[in-house]
């Protein structure tokens, strides 16, 4: 996108422009919020990934790059030069509900597509794993299957505490007989260090309530959603994510956040790209991820 087009950006932006599935807002300098709104449960379709999420990520990165380039150089307390360029991205489920973050792939839209993982799903995971600014999944409801993989691909996870409405994180493929693509395994092994937790996730299909997700390290913080405040807990989750964003948004100033992650997650990325080159659709005829 050219600088002139960047200068004319008017947030919020919708992707795609017709029948949009994602909306990106810019509530304050250096903070972008991507809302998923494919129906009530934001299932991840080919169209949603290719025509909405990935183009939205491109726009956020390019907008951040433009802001970084145009920010005046400041001086630290030690007198050394520091570039501008604060940034963080929050990904949240549909904001007018608090039941779902994402319910995973929509099988009907991916069956019969032998290159779905090659050209659509795996490039999205790789993009998030190497994104140049901190990414925060604001898990405002159930986070299942590929929705959980989307959250794990982010740098941080904030989850509702479940006090207003139940919410689970779960990889439920074991329960309906769907094998995992290599990319799922690579992301899980990279982001979850405890083998016993990985076993519960992958082989038992355990539904992690928010408190369990926190104690096992699947999420970093819980957002308090009880009391008599907002009608929906989603805004509480978003506010907690925005607090975290403020804490970490200065980290990509030097422009190396993404490049460090490229080496930090090198083995995972190699597996994801190997899978993308060699794996065809592995979904059985009746499976839905």
Secondary structure, 3 states (H helix, E strand, C coil): CCHHHHHCCCCCEEECCCCCCEEEEEEECCEEEEEECCCCCCCECHHHHHHHHHHHHHHHHHHHHHHHHHCCCEECCCCCEECCCCCEEEEECCCCCCCEEECCECHHHHCCCCCHHHHHHHHHHHHHHCCCCEEEEEECCEEECHHHHHHHHCCEEEEECCCCCCCEEECCHHHHCCCCCHHHHHHHHHHCCCHHHHHHHHCCCCCEEHHHHHHCCCCCEEECCCCCCCCCCHHHHHHHHHHHHHHHCCHHHHCCHHHHHHHHCHHHHHHHHHHHHHCCCCCCCCCCC
